[in-house]
Amino acid sequence: MTALMAKTIRAYNAALPPDVSALPVARLHDLRHVHATHLLLAGVPVHVVADRLGHADPAITLRVYAHVLRQHAAGVADVFAAAIEPGHDAIPAAANDGGADPGAAALLARPLASPDLEPENPRSLSL
């Protein structure tokens, strides 16, 4: 199969005009990795990607693509920070249509520190 891929890529590149970039040499297995990587970066759940790749257990997929998930997770804190900014609707409107509690959006949109929530004397709190 790898020989067929190389032959196909060579034939494609030979037919290209000179000003168009050629495809790099790629094995079929390389395309499998590209496919899985793009799915994971797009947010497709690991168990779905594992099923598409034929992995018996998503743990296999997690081991092979852990570096992709770590790089993708670096931006998660920024997404969360943006979600809790005052005035940001923490629960999308579509979620409210599905029976989600509409009051949850208002609750989550409240500032974390509010003067009306803090006791007058913090030492008077008993646990």
OpenMM code with the backbone's topology and positions (N, CA, C; nanometers):
from openmm import Vec3, app, unit

residues = "MET THR ALA LEU MET ALA LYS THR ILE ARG ALA TYR ASN ALA ALA LEU PRO PRO ASP VAL SER ALA LEU PRO VAL ALA ARG LEU HIS ASP LEU ARG HIS VAL HIS ALA THR HIS LEU LEU LEU ALA GLY VAL PRO VAL HIS VAL VAL ALA ASP ARG LEU GLY HIS ALA ASP PRO ALA ILE THR LEU ARG VAL TYR ALA HIS VAL LEU ARG GLN HIS ALA ALA GLY VAL ALA ASP VAL PHE ALA ALA ALA ILE GLU PRO GLY HIS ASP ALA ILE PRO ALA ALA ALA ASN ASP GLY GLY ALA ASP PRO GLY ALA ALA ALA LEU LEU ALA ARG PRO LEU ALA SER PRO ASP LEU GLU PRO GLU ASN PRO ARG SER LEU SER LEU".split()
positions = [
    Vec3(0.0825, -0.1186, 0.0000),
    Vec3(0.0000, 0.0000, 0.0000),
    Vec3(0.0871, 0.1252, 0.0000),
    Vec3(0.1980, 0.1236, 0.0734),
    Vec3(0.2867, 0.2392, 0.0775),
    Vec3(0.3442, 0.2686, -0.0604),
    Vec3(0.3776, 0.1644, -0.1359),
    Vec3(0.4301, 0.1855, -0.2714),
    Vec3(0.3249, 0.2503, -0.3596),
    Vec3(0.1995, 0.2141, -0.3416),
    Vec3(0.0910, 0.2737, -0.4184),
    Vec3(0.0761, 0.4216, -0.3842),
    Vec3(0.0876, 0.4547, -0.2553),
    Vec3(0.0788, 0.5958, -0.2134),
    Vec3(0.1905, 0.6766, -0.2777),
    Vec3(0.3133, 0.6256, -0.2736),
    Vec3(0.4271, 0.6970, -0.3326),
    Vec3(0.4073, 0.7155, -0.4825),
    Vec3(0.3593, 0.6127, -0.5487),
    Vec3(0.3352, 0.6193, -0.6928),
    Vec3(0.2266, 0.7231, -0.7237),
    Vec3(0.1206, 0.7250, -0.6452),
    Vec3(0.0107, 0.8199, -0.6652),
    Vec3(0.0591, 0.9634, -0.6455),
    Vec3(0.1372, 0.9875, -0.5416),
    Vec3(0.1888, 1.1224, -0.5146),
    Vec3(0.2833, 1.1666, -0.6254),
    Vec3(0.3715, 1.0769, -0.6696),
    Vec3(0.4626, 1.1120, -0.7799),
    Vec3(0.3849, 1.1474, -0.9060),
    Vec3(0.2817, 1.0704, -0.9373),
    Vec3(0.2011, 1.0974, -1.0570),
    Vec3(0.1289, 1.2314, -1.0449),
    Vec3(0.0770, 1.2598, -0.9270),
    Vec3(0.0086, 1.3874, -0.9044),
    Vec3(0.1058, 1.5038, -0.9198),
    Vec3(0.2238, 1.4915, -0.8580),
    Vec3(0.3233, 1.5988, -0.8639),
    Vec3(0.3744, 1.6204, -1.0062),
    Vec3(0.3877, 1.5151, -1.0835),
    Vec3(0.4380, 1.5269, -1.2210),
    Vec3(0.3410, 1.6054, -1.3085),
    Vec3(0.2126, 1.5995, -1.2775),
    Vec3(0.1116, 1.6677, -1.3584),
    Vec3(0.0891, 1.8126, -1.3160),
    Vec3(0.1540, 1.8559, -1.2085),
    Vec3(0.1336, 1.9928, -1.1596),
    Vec3(0.2062, 2.0951, -1.2456),
    Vec3(0.1482, 2.2149, -1.2595),
    Vec3(0.2213, 2.3233, -1.3251),
    Vec3(0.3425, 2.3613, -1.2400),
    Vec3(0.4451, 2.4215, -1.3008),
    Vec3(0.5687, 2.4530, -1.2266),
    Vec3(0.5486, 2.5487, -1.1082),
    Vec3(0.4481, 2.6330, -1.1125),
    Vec3(0.4302, 2.7329, -1.0061),
    Vec3(0.3494, 2.6806, -0.8863),
    Vec3(0.3074, 2.5552, -0.8893),
    Vec3(0.2289, 2.4962, -0.7809),
    Vec3(0.3185, 2.4041, -0.6987),
    Vec3(0.3058, 2.4165, -0.5664),
    Vec3(0.3871, 2.3330, -0.4763),
    Vec3(0.3472, 2.1867, -0.4869),
    Vec3(0.4456, 2.1019, -0.4848),
    Vec3(0.4225, 1.9580, -0.4934),
    Vec3(0.3821, 1.9026, -0.3577),
    Vec3(0.3107, 1.7931, -0.3602),
    Vec3(0.2790, 1.7229, -0.2368),
    Vec3(0.4048, 1.6574, -0.1817),
    Vec3(0.4220, 1.6593, -0.0506),
    Vec3(0.5371, 1.5889, 0.0066),
    Vec3(0.5136, 1.4381, 0.0022),
    Vec3(0.6203, 1.3656, 0.0084),
    Vec3(0.6095, 1.2202, 0.0131),
    Vec3(0.5452, 1.1827, 0.1463),
    Vec3(0.4427, 1.0995, 0.1415),
    Vec3(0.3720, 1.0592, 0.2631),
    Vec3(0.3296, 0.9142, 0.2505),
    Vec3(0.3462, 0.8421, 0.3584),
    Vec3(0.2967, 0.7055, 0.3626),
    Vec3(0.1498, 0.7077, 0.4034),
    Vec3(0.0782, 0.6037, 0.3772),
    Vec3(-0.0615, 0.5954, 0.4169),
    Vec3(-0.0734, 0.6095, 0.5693),
    Vec3(0.0211, 0.5515, 0.6406),
    Vec3(0.0199, 0.5612, 0.7869),
    Vec3(0.0378, 0.7065, 0.8326),
    Vec3(0.1155, 0.7855, 0.7585),
    Vec3(0.1313, 0.9276, 0.7904),
    Vec3(-0.0030, 0.9998, 0.7804),
    Vec3(-0.0806, 0.9649, 0.6786),
    Vec3(-0.2120, 1.0268, 0.6609),
    Vec3(-0.3066, 0.9882, 0.7745),
    Vec3(-0.2895, 0.8680, 0.8272),
    Vec3(-0.3688, 0.8241, 0.9419),
    Vec3(-0.3398, 0.9147, 1.0625),
    Vec3(-0.2112, 0.9446, 1.0845),
    Vec3(-0.1731, 1.0331, 1.1955),
    Vec3(-0.2248, 1.1750, 1.1731),
    Vec3(-0.2167, 1.2237, 1.0510),
    Vec3(-0.2684, 1.3574, 1.0206),
    Vec3(-0.4183, 1.3618, 1.0493),
    Vec3(-0.4892, 1.2593, 1.0067),
    Vec3(-0.6335, 1.2508, 1.0286),
    Vec3(-0.6663, 1.2557, 1.1784),
    Vec3(-0.6011, 1.1718, 1.2562),
    Vec3(-0.6270, 1.1669, 1.4000),
    Vec3(-0.5909, 1.2986, 1.4677),
    Vec3(-0.4795, 1.3569, 1.4302),
    Vec3(-0.4357, 1.4828, 1.4902),
    Vec3(-0.5369, 1.5937, 1.4637),
    Vec3(-0.5832, 1.6041, 1.3405),
    Vec3(-0.6810, 1.7084, 1.3075),
    Vec3(-0.8130, 1.6869, 1.3813),
    Vec3(-0.8553, 1.5630, 1.3952),
    Vec3(-0.9781, 1.5364, 1.4699),
    Vec3(-0.9641, 1.5787, 1.6159),
    Vec3(-0.8513, 1.5441, 1.6785),
    Vec3(-0.8299, 1.5797, 1.8189),
    Vec3(-0.8209, 1.7307, 1.8371),
    Vec3(-0.7525, 1.7994, 1.7466),
    Vec3(-0.7417, 1.9453, 1.7561),
    Vec3(-0.8762, 2.0132, 1.7330),
    Vec3(-0.9630, 1.9481, 1.6589),
    Vec3(-1.0966, 2.0033, 1.6339),
    Vec3(-1.1903, 1.9780, 1.7524),
    Vec3(-1.1422, 1.9059, 1.8537),
    Vec3(-1.2227, 1.8823, 1.9724),
    Vec3(-1.3076, 1.7563, 1.9685),
    Vec3(-1.2821, 1.6695, 1.8724),
    Vec3(-1.3555, 1.5425, 1.8670),
    Vec3(-1.3134, 1.4597, 1.9888),
    Vec3(-1.4084, 1.4034, 2.0619),
    Vec3(-1.3735, 1.3256, 2.1812),
    Vec3(-1.2778, 1.2101, 2.1484),
    Vec3(-1.1897, 1.1827, 2.2419),
    Vec3(-1.0872, 1.0807, 2.2227),
    Vec3(-1.1482, 0.9444, 2.1925),
    Vec3(-1.2581, 0.9104, 2.2569),
    Vec3(-1.3164, 0.7780, 2.2322),
    Vec3(-1.3694, 0.7659, 2.0888),
    Vec3(-1.4121, 0.8763, 2.0294),
    Vec3(-1.4591, 0.8735, 1.8905),
    Vec3(-1.3397, 0.8558, 1.7959),
    Vec3(-1.2308, 0.9293, 1.8222),
    Vec3(-1.1100, 0.9159, 1.7403),
    Vec3(-1.0547, 0.7742, 1.7525),
    Vec3(-1.0528, 0.7221, 1.8743),
    Vec3(-1.0031, 0.5854, 1.8964),
    Vec3(-1.0841, 0.4854, 1.8159),
    Vec3(-1.2140, 0.5029, 1.8117),
    Vec3(-1.2992, 0.4127, 1.7351),
    Vec3(-1.2695, 0.4221, 1.5857),
    Vec3(-1.2496, 0.5439, 1.5349),
    Vec3(-1.2181, 0.5613, 1.3922),
    Vec3(-1.0847, 0.4972, 1.3555),
    Vec3(-0.9903, 0.5007, 1.4489),
    Vec3(-0.8587, 0.4425, 1.4227),
    Vec3(-0.8561, 0.2917, 1.4459),
    Vec3(-0.9612, 0.2392, 1.5055),
    Vec3(-0.9653, 0.0961, 1.5322),
    Vec3(-0.8944, 0.0564, 1.6600),
    Vec3(-0.8686, 0.1523, 1.7476),
    Vec3(-0.8055, 0.1209, 1.8756),
    Vec3(-0.9091, 0.0558, 1.9672),
    Vec3(-0.8717, -0.0519, 2.0311),
    Vec3(-0.9625, -0.1237, 2.1202),
    Vec3(-0.9929, -0.0427, 2.2456),
    Vec3(-0.8999, 0.0421, 2.2838),
    Vec3(-0.9124, 0.1185, 2.4079),
    Vec3(-0.8666, 0.2621, 2.3812),
    Vec3(-0.9435, 0.3629, 2.4219),
    Vec3(-0.9004, 0.5020, 2.4032),
    Vec3(-0.7670, 0.5344, 2.4705),
    Vec3(-0.7258, 0.4518, 2.5667),
    Vec3(-0.5972, 0.4744, 2.6329),
    Vec3(-0.4826, 0.4647, 2.5321),
    Vec3(-0.4981, 0.3793, 2.4328),
    Vec3(-0.3954, 0.3679, 2.3278),
    Vec3(-0.3849, 0.5013, 2.2537),
    Vec3(-0.4985, 0.5562, 2.2157),
    Vec3(-0.5015, 0.6841, 2.1449),
    Vec3(-0.4411, 0.7942, 2.2317),
    Vec3(-0.4750, 0.7938, 2.3592),
    Vec3(-0.4207, 0.8949, 2.4506),
    Vec3(-0.2687, 0.8853, 2.4605),
    Vec3(-0.2152, 0.7643, 2.4644),
    Vec3(-0.0697, 0.7483, 2.4722),
    Vec3(-0.0025, 0.7983, 2.3450),
    Vec3(-0.0577, 0.7632, 2.2291),
    Vec3(0.0051, 0.7994, 2.1017),
    Vec3(-0.0052, 0.9487, 2.0746),
    Vec3(-0.1183, 1.0093, 2.1102),
    Vec3(-0.1427, 1.1496, 2.0759),
    Vec3(-0.1414, 1.2421, 2.1968),
    Vec3(-0.0763, 1.2015, 2.3054),
    Vec3(-0.0707, 1.2841, 2.4261),
    Vec3(-0.0086, 1.4200, 2.3984),
    Vec3(0.0926, 1.4258, 2.3133),
    Vec3(0.1577, 1.5538, 2.2831),
    Vec3(0.0609, 1.6501, 2.2150),
    Vec3(-0.0270, 1.5992, 2.1321),
    Vec3(-0.1256, 1.6838, 2.0636),
    Vec3(-0.2237, 1.7394, 2.1657),
    Vec3(-0.2695, 1.6541, 2.2564),
    Vec3(-0.3656, 1.6971, 2.3565),
    Vec3(-0.3045, 1.7975, 2.4531),
    Vec3(-0.1781, 1.7795, 2.4901),
    Vec3(-0.1110, 1.8753, 2.5801),
    Vec3(-0.0999, 2.0115, 2.5144),
    Vec3(-0.0607, 2.0143, 2.3862),
    Vec3(-0.0487, 2.1422, 2.3155),
    Vec3(-0.1848, 2.2085, 2.3033),
    Vec3(-0.2872, 2.1317, 2.2755),
    Vec3(-0.4220, 2.1853, 2.2591),
    Vec3(-0.4752, 2.2371, 2.3927),
    Vec3(-0.4402, 2.1715, 2.5017),
    Vec3(-0.4892, 2.2097, 2.6334),
    Vec3(-0.4282, 2.3397, 2.6834),
    Vec3(-0.3193, 2.3833, 2.6239),
    Vec3(-0.2549, 2.5064, 2.6687),
    Vec3(-0.3484, 2.6257, 2.6582),
    Vec3(-0.4388, 2.6267, 2.5637),
    Vec3(-0.5300, 2.7387, 2.5463),
    Vec3(-0.6590, 2.7275, 2.6256),
    Vec3(-0.6775, 2.6184, 2.6988),
    Vec3(-0.8015, 2.5970, 2.7723),
    Vec3(-0.8195, 2.7010, 2.8825),
    Vec3(-0.7138, 2.7391, 2.9505),
    Vec3(-0.7241, 2.8395, 3.0561),
    Vec3(-0.7740, 2.9720, 3.0000),
    Vec3(-0.7298, 3.0079, 2.8802),
    Vec3(-0.7760, 3.1316, 2.8176),
    Vec3(-0.9250, 3.1243, 2.7853),
    Vec3(-0.9711, 3.0095, 2.7422),
    Vec3(-1.1139, 2.9919, 2.7123),
    Vec3(-1.1949, 3.0078, 2.8401),
    Vec3(-1.1482, 2.9477, 2.9485),
    Vec3(-1.2184, 2.9589, 3.0754),
    Vec3(-1.2179, 3.1028, 3.1255),
    Vec3(-1.1043, 3.1699, 3.1153),
    Vec3(-1.0953, 3.3091, 3.1602),
    Vec3(-1.1928, 3.3975, 3.0823),
    Vec3(-1.2036, 3.3752, 2.9533),
    Vec3(-1.2969, 3.4531, 2.8727),
    Vec3(-1.4409, 3.4214, 2.9114),
    Vec3(-1.4670, 3.2964, 2.9477),
    Vec3(-1.6032, 3.2558, 2.9819),
    Vec3(-1.6514, 3.3180, 3.1119),
    Vec3(-1.5606, 3.3482, 3.2050),
    Vec3(-1.6044, 3.4036, 3.3333),
    Vec3(-1.5920, 3.5548, 3.3395),
    Vec3(-1.5559, 3.6185, 3.2288),
    Vec3(-1.5515, 3.7642, 3.2272),
    Vec3(-1.6915, 3.8182, 3.2484),
    Vec3(-1.7050, 3.9281, 3.3258),
    Vec3(-1.8372, 3.9879, 3.3461),
    Vec3(-1.9008, 4.0236, 3.2114),
    Vec3(-2.0289, 3.9935, 3.1988),
    Vec3(-2.1008, 4.0245, 3.0767),
    Vec3(-2.0946, 3.9155, 2.9724),
    Vec3(-2.0126, 3.8145, 2.9941),
    Vec3(-2.0025, 3.7032, 2.8985),
    Vec3(-2.1081, 3.6004, 2.9340),
    Vec3(-2.1858, 3.5572, 2.8364),
    Vec3(-2.2871, 3.4547, 2.8597),
    Vec3(-2.2175, 3.3202, 2.8720),
    Vec3(-2.2037, 3.2727, 2.9948),
    Vec3(-2.1284, 3.1497, 3.0199),
    Vec3(-2.1962, 3.0267, 2.9614),
    Vec3(-2.3286, 3.0303, 2.9477),
    Vec3(-2.4005, 2.9183, 2.8882),
    Vec3(-2.4602, 2.9679, 2.7584),
    Vec3(-2.4198, 2.9111, 2.6451),
    Vec3(-2.4735, 2.9559, 2.5171),
    Vec3(-2.6255, 2.9432, 2.5131),
    Vec3(-2.6901, 3.0284, 2.4341),
    Vec3(-2.8360, 3.0273, 2.4226),
    Vec3(-2.8868, 2.8904, 2.3805),
    Vec3(-2.8124, 2.8203, 2.2959),
    Vec3(-2.8548, 2.6883, 2.2497),
    Vec3(-2.8682, 2.5913, 2.3662),
    Vec3(-2.7839, 2.6072, 2.4680),
    Vec3(-2.7923, 2.5186, 2.5841),
    Vec3(-2.9209, 2.5441, 2.6608),
    Vec3(-2.9665, 2.6708, 2.6651),
    Vec3(-3.0893, 2.7021, 2.7360),
    Vec3(-3.2104, 2.6447, 2.6645),
    Vec3(-3.2028, 2.6273, 2.5334),
    Vec3(-3.3140, 2.5706, 2.4583),
    Vec3(-3.3317, 2.4226, 2.4895),
    Vec3(-3.2262, 2.3575, 2.5333),
    Vec3(-3.2310, 2.2137, 2.5570),
    Vec3(-3.2761, 2.1772, 2.6966),
    Vec3(-3.3378, 2.2698, 2.7688),
    Vec3(-3.3887, 2.2389, 2.9011),
    Vec3(-3.2919, 2.2744, 3.0121),
    Vec3(-3.1794, 2.3383, 2.9804),
    Vec3(-3.0870, 2.3799, 3.0845),
    Vec3(-3.1525, 2.4898, 3.1676),
    Vec3(-3.1141, 2.5026, 3.2912),
    Vec3(-3.1694, 2.6032, 3.3799),
    Vec3(-3.1296, 2.7423, 3.3309),
    Vec3(-3.2272, 2.8272, 3.2874),
    Vec3(-3.1904, 2.9589, 3.2356),
    Vec3(-3.1285, 3.0478, 3.3429),
    Vec3(-3.1562, 3.0195, 3.4694),
    Vec3(-3.0967, 3.0992, 3.5762),
    Vec3(-2.9490, 3.0693, 3.5954),
    Vec3(-2.9035, 2.9556, 3.5435),
    Vec3(-2.7629, 2.9189, 3.5591),
    Vec3(-2.6728, 3.0165, 3.4868),
    Vec3(-2.7174, 3.0668, 3.3699),
    Vec3(-2.6357, 3.1626, 3.2952),
    Vec3(-2.6161, 3.2890, 3.3768),
    Vec3(-2.7230, 3.3356, 3.4425),
    Vec3(-2.7128, 3.4566, 3.5237),
    Vec3(-2.6227, 3.4320, 3.6439),
    Vec3(-2.6356, 3.3153, 3.7049),
    Vec3(-2.5525, 3.2822, 3.8204),
    Vec3(-2.4051, 3.2757, 3.7818),
    Vec3(-2.3746, 3.2101, 3.6691),
    Vec3(-2.2363, 3.1978, 3.6265),
    Vec3(-2.1790, 3.3295, 3.5781),
    Vec3(-2.2646, 3.4208, 3.5319),
    Vec3(-2.2164, 3.5490, 3.4814),
    Vec3(-2.1864, 3.6465, 3.5945),
    Vec3(-2.2301, 3.6154, 3.7172),
    Vec3(-2.2035, 3.7040, 3.8307),
    Vec3(-2.0544, 3.7083, 3.8607),
    Vec3(-2.0053, 3.8232, 3.9033),
    Vec3(-1.8645, 3.8309, 3.9447),
    Vec3(-1.8400, 3.7343, 4.0606),
    Vec3(-1.7197, 3.6801, 4.0661),
    Vec3(-1.6879, 3.5851, 4.1723),
    Vec3(-1.6825, 3.6521, 4.3088),
    Vec3(-1.6333, 3.7736, 4.3142),
    Vec3(-1.6271, 3.8463, 4.4403),
    Vec3(-1.7296, 3.9585, 4.4337),
    Vec3(-1.8280, 3.9547, 4.5212),
    Vec3(-1.9331, 4.0549, 4.5226),
    Vec3(-1.9440, 4.1094, 4.6640),
    Vec3(-1.9508, 4.2435, 4.6812),
    Vec3(-1.9568, 4.3006, 4.8157),
    Vec3(-2.0771, 4.2508, 4.8953),
    Vec3(-2.1906, 4.2239, 4.8272),
    Vec3(-2.3087, 4.1803, 4.9007),
    Vec3(-2.2980, 4.0352, 4.9494),
    Vec3(-2.1989, 3.9622, 4.9036),
    Vec3(-2.1813, 3.8237, 4.9467),
    Vec3(-2.0824, 3.8112, 5.0625),
    Vec3(-2.0042, 3.9145, 5.0846),
    Vec3(-1.9024, 3.9070, 5.1882),
    Vec3(-1.9602, 3.9503, 5.3222),
    Vec3(-1.9314, 3.8763, 5.4293),
    Vec3(-1.9834, 3.9145, 5.5609),
    Vec3(-1.9158, 4.0417, 5.6100),
    Vec3(-1.9887, 4.1131, 5.7003),
    Vec3(-1.9323, 4.2355, 5.7566),
    Vec3(-1.8085, 4.2038, 5.8392),
    Vec3(-1.8130, 4.0956, 5.9120),
    Vec3(-1.7000, 4.0555, 5.9935),
    Vec3(-1.6651, 3.9116, 5.9577),
    Vec3(-1.5585, 3.8912, 5.8748),
    Vec3(-1.5250, 3.7564, 5.8321),
    Vec3(-1.4936, 3.6614, 5.9465),
    Vec3(-1.4507, 3.7149, 6.0625),
    Vec3(-1.4174, 3.6276, 6.1760),
    Vec3(-1.5416, 3.5716, 6.2426),
    Vec3(-1.6579, 3.6275, 6.2091),
    Vec3(-1.7798, 3.5788, 6.2732),
    Vec3(-1.8332, 3.4516, 6.2092),
    Vec3(-1.7721, 3.4117, 6.0999),
    Vec3(-1.8149, 3.2888, 6.0347),
    Vec3(-1.7697, 3.1689, 6.1162),
    Vec3(-1.8594, 3.0754, 6.1369),
    Vec3(-1.8200, 2.9539, 6.2069),
    Vec3(-1.8403, 2.8374, 6.1120),
    Vec3(-1.7497, 2.7435, 6.1190),
    Vec3(-1.7564, 2.6263, 6.0327),
    Vec3(-1.8109, 2.5083, 6.1052),
] * unit.nanometer
topology = app.Topology()
chain = topology.addChain("A")
for resn in residues:
    res = topology.addResidue(resn, chain)
    for name in ("N", "CA", "C"):
        topology.addAtom(name, app.Element.getBySymbol(name[0]), res)
